[in-house]
């Protein structure tokens, strides 16, 4: 399956460089668990509390992962159709981020799918959508918390 990357215009960005958290490089491979471990290593005087805390977090994490997996279903991008802009039809997707330059939009025209990949402080997010066959994405831009994709 071949994915084509869509170049985005970034407007209203605060242009932060790649961030680090206590020496841990941030990106899609960083999990909340890794960030949590780095945080706990910086408070060695709470060893007893850390053990109880880790047990509680482990139990909660299992429940969250099960819920996350069950909620991931592929939706049609048409749920984000912006009907207000008649002259320039588009999709308007709310997408808050401190680093919009890390947003990656890829299109698979064989399968009529679009994928949005976004790094953030706790690893990131990958969301895949179905595209309407009659609407081909031409370009996109991110502005102040919204990803706008034009067709």
PAZA-465672 format. One record per atom (N, C-alpha, C): z, y, x. Coordinates in steps of 0.2 Angstrom, whole numbers, padded with zeros to 4 digits, always signed. Atoms other than C-alpha are relative to their C-alpha. Layout:
N
ZYX/...
END
This chain:
151
+0000-0006+0004/+0000+0000+0000/+0000+0006+0004/+0001-0006-0004/-0006+0016+0008/+0003+0006-0003/-0003-0006+0003/+0004+0032+0005/-0003+0006+0004/+0003-0006-0003/-0004+0049+0009/+0005+0006-0001/-0006-0006+0000/+0008+0064+0013/-0003+0006-0002/+0002-0007+0003/+0006+0080+0003/+0004+0005+0004/-0003-0006-0004/+0009+0096+0014/+0003+0005-0006/-0004-0004+0004/+0022+0107+0005/+0000+0007+0003/-0002-0007-0002/+0024+0126+0006/+0007+0001-0001/-0007-0001+0001/+0042+0131+0008/+0001+0007+0000/-0001-0007+0001/+0047+0147+0001/+0008+0001-0002/-0007-0001+0001/+0065+0154+0000/+0005-0005+0004/-0004+0004-0004/+0072+0143+0014/+0004+0003+0004/-0004-0003-0005/+0086+0146+0025/-0001-0002+0007/+0003+0002-0006/+0077+0137+0039/+0006-0003+0005/-0005+0003-0004/+0092+0127+0046/-0004-0006+0004/+0003+0006-0004/+0087+0115+0061/+0004-0006-0002/-0003+0006+0001/+0092+0097+0061/+0007+0000+0001/-0007-0001+0000/+0110+0096+0058/+0003-0006+0003/-0005+0005-0002/+0124+0086+0066/+0007+0000-0003/-0007+0000+0003/+0141+0081+0060/+0004-0004+0005/-0004+0003-0006/+0153+0077+0075/-0004-0005+0004/+0004+0004-0004/+0139+0070+0085/-0004-0005-0003/+0004+0005+0004/+0131+0060+0071/-0006+0003-0003/+0006-0003+0003/+0113+0064+0068/-0001-0001-0007/+0001+0001+0007/+0109+0067+0050/-0007-0002-0002/+0007+0002+0002/+0095+0059+0041/+0001-0006-0005/+0000+0006+0005/+0090+0044+0030/+0004-0006+0002/-0004+0006-0002/+0099+0031+0040/+0007+0002+0001/-0007-0001+0000/+0116+0040+0039/+0002-0001-0007/-0003+0002+0006/+0126+0033+0025/+0007+0004-0001/-0006-0003+0002/+0141+0040+0016/+0006-0003+0004/-0005+0004-0003/+0151+0026+0024/+0001+0002+0008/+0000-0003-0007/+0146+0032+0042/+0003+0007+0000/-0003-0007+0000/+0151+0050+0038/+0007-0001-0001/-0007+0001+0001/+0167+0044+0031/+0004-0003+0006/-0003+0002-0006/+0171+0034+0047/+0001+0005+0005/-0001-0006-0005/+0168+0049+0058/+0005+0004-0002/-0005-0004+0003/+0179+0059+0047/+0007-0003+0002/-0006+0003-0001/+0193+0046+0048/+0002-0001+0007/-0002+0000-0007/+0192+0044+0067/+0003+0006+0002/-0003-0006-0002/+0197+0062+0068/+0007+0001-0002/-0007+0000+0002/+0214+0059+0060/+0004-0006+0002/-0003+0006-0002/+0222+0046+0070/+0008-0001-0002/-0007+0000+0002/+0240+0051+0065/+0001-0003-0007/+0000+0002+0006/+0236+0044+0048/-0002-0008-0001/+0002+0007+0000/+0234+0025+0052/+0002-0004-0006/-0002+0004+0006/+0244+0018+0038/-0004+0002-0006/+0003-0002+0006/+0236+0029+0025/-0008-0002+0001/+0008+0002+0000/+0218+0025+0032/-0001-0007-0002/+0001+0007+0002/+0221+0006+0029/+0000+0000-0007/-0001+0000+0007/+0226+0009+0011/-0006+0004-0003/+0006-0004+0002/+0212+0022+0009/-0006-0004+0000/+0006+0004-0001/+0199+0010+0016/-0001-0005-0005/+0000+0006+0005/+0204-0004+0004/-0003+0003-0007/+0002-0003+0006/+0202+0008-0011/-0007+0002+0000/+0007-0002+0000/+0186+0015-0005/-0005-0006+0000/+0004+0006+0000/+0179-0002-0002/-0001-0003-0008/+0000+0002+0007/+0183-0007-0020/-0004+0004-0004/+0004-0005+0004/+0175+0009-0027/-0007-0001+0002/+0007+0000-0003/+0160+0007-0016/-0004-0006-0004/+0003+0006+0003/+0156-0010-0023/-0003+0002-0008/+0002-0002+0007/+0156-0003-0041/-0005+0005+0000/+0005-0005+0000/+0146+0012-0037/-0007-0003+0002/+0007+0003-0002/+0132+0002-0028/-0003-0004-0006/+0002+0004+0005/+0131-0010-0043/-0003+0005-0005/+0002-0004+0005/+0129+0005-0055/-0006+0004+0003/+0006-0004-0003/+0116+0014-0043/-0006-0005-0001/+0006+0005+0000/+0105-0002-0042/-0002+0000-0008/+0002+0000+0007/+0105-0003-0061/-0003+0006-0003/+0002-0006+0003/+0101+0015-0064/-0007+0002+0003/+0007-0002-0003/+0085+0015-0053/-0005-0004-0003/+0006+0003+0003/+0070+0012-0063/-0005+0006+0001/+0006-0004-0002/+0053+0020-0060/-0002+0004-0007/+0002-0004+0006/+0050+0035-0072/-0007+0003+0001/+0006-0004+0000/+0034+0044-0076/+0001+0007+0002/-0001-0007-0003/+0032+0061-0067/-0001+0005-0006/+0001-0004+0006/+0027+0068-0084/+0006+0003-0003/-0006-0003+0003/+0045+0071-0089/+0002+0007+0003/-0001-0007-0003/+0044+0086-0077/-0006+0005-0001/+0006-0005+0001/+0028+0094-0084/+0003+0006-0002/-0002-0006+0002/+0030+0112-0085/-0005+0003-0004/+0004-0002+0005/+0022+0118-0101/-0001+0008+0000/+0000-0008+0001/+0026+0137-0098/-0006+0003+0004/+0005-0003-0005/+0012+0139-0084/-0007-0003-0003/+0006+0003+0003/-0004+0136-0095/-0006+0001+0005/+0006-0001-0004/-0016+0144-0082/+0000-0005+0007/-0001+0004-0006/-0009+0133-0067/+0004-0006-0002/-0004+0006+0002/-0003+0116-0074/+0004-0003+0006/-0004+0003-0005/+0011+0108-0064/+0006-0004-0002/-0006+0003+0001/+0026+0098-0063/+0005+0004+0004/-0005-0004-0003/+0042+0107-0060/+0007-0005+0001/-0006+0005-0001/+0056+0096-0052/+0006+0003+0003/-0006-0003-0003/+0074+0102-0049/+0001-0004+0006/-0001+0004-0006/+0077+0098-0031/+0004+0005+0005/-0004-0004-0004/+0092+0107-0023/+0001-0003+0007/-0001+0003-0007/+0093+0105-0004/+0001+0006+0005/-0001-0005-0005/+0099+0115+0011/-0006+0000+0005/+0005+0001-0005/+0084+0109+0021/-0006-0002-0003/+0006+0001+0004/+0068+0110+0011/-0005-0003+0005/+0005+0002-0005/+0058+0107+0027/+0000-0008+0001/+0000+0007+0000/+0064+0089+0026/-0002-0004-0006/+0003+0004+0006/+0056+0085+0009/-0007-0003+0002/+0006+0003-0002/+0042+0073+0011/-0002-0003-0007/+0003+0002+0006/+0030+0070-0004/-0006-0004+0002/+0005+0004-0002/+0019+0055-0003/-0003-0003-0006/+0004+0002+0006/+0005+0049-0015/-0003-0006+0001/+0004+0007-0001/-0002+0031-0017/-0005+0000-0006/+0005-0001+0005/-0018+0034-0027/-0002-0007-0003/+0002+0007+0002/-0021+0015-0028/+0004-0002-0006/-0005+0003+0005/-0005+0012-0039/+0002+0006-0004/-0002-0006+0004/-0004+0030-0046/+0007+0001+0000/-0007-0001-0001/+0013+0033-0039/+0001+0006+0005/-0002-0006-0004/+0022+0048-0031/+0007-0002+0003/-0007+0002-0003/+0037+0046-0019/+0002+0007+0003/-0003-0006-0003/+0049+0060-0014/+0005-0003+0004/-0005+0002-0004/+0059+0057+0001/+0004+0006+0003/-0004-0006-0002/+0073+0069+0006/+0006-0002+0004/-0006+0001-0004/+0085+0069+0020/+0006+0005-0002/-0006-0004+0001/+0103+0076+0017/+0006-0002+0004/-0006+0002-0004/+0120+0076+0024/+0002-0007+0000/-0002+0007+0001/+0124+0059+0017/-0005-0005+0000/+0006+0005-0001/+0108+0050+0022/-0006+0002-0004/+0006-0002+0003/+0096+0055+0009/-0002-0004-0007/+0002+0003+0007/+0086+0050-0007/-0007-0002+0000/+0007+0002+0001/+0070+0041-0011/-0001-0001-0007/+0002+0001+0007/+0063+0043-0028/-0007-0001-0001/+0007+0002+0001/+0047+0035-0034/-0002+0001-0008/+0002-0001+0007/+0038+0040-0050/-0007-0002-0001/+0007+0002+0002/+0022+0034-0059/-0003+0007-0002/+0004-0006+0002/+0008+0047-0061/-0005-0002-0005/+0005+0001+0006/-0003+0049-0076/-0007+0000+0004/+0007+0002-0003/-0021+0042-0071/-0004+0006+0000/+0004-0005+0001/-0029+0058-0077/+0002+0007+0004/-0002-0006-0004/-0019+0070-0066/+0001-0002+0007/-0001+0001-0008/-0021+0071-0047/+0003+0006+0003/-0004-0006-0003/-0009+0081-0037/-0004+0003+0005/+0004-0004-0005/-0018+0094-0027/+0004+0003+0006/-0004-0003-0005/-0004+0103-0018/+0007+0001-0003/-0007-0001+0002/+0015+0108-0019/+0003+0005+0004/-0004-0005-0003/+0028+0120-0015/+0007-0001-0002/-0007+0000+0001/+0047+0121-0014/+0002+0007+0000/-0002-0007+0001/+0055+0137-0020/+0007+0000-0003/-0007-0001+0002/+0074+0140-0022/+0002-0005-0005/-0003+0006+0004/+0079+0123-0029/-0005-0003-0004/+0004+0003+0004/+0063+0118-0037/-0006-0002+0004/+0006+0002-0003/+0048+0107-0031/-0005+0000-0005/+0006-0001+0005/+0032+0112-0040/-0006-0003+0003/+0005+0004-0002/+0018+0100-0039/-0006+0002-0005/+0005-0002+0004/+0001+0106-0045/-0006-0005+0000/+0005+0005+0002/-0013+0095-0053/-0006+0004-0003/
END
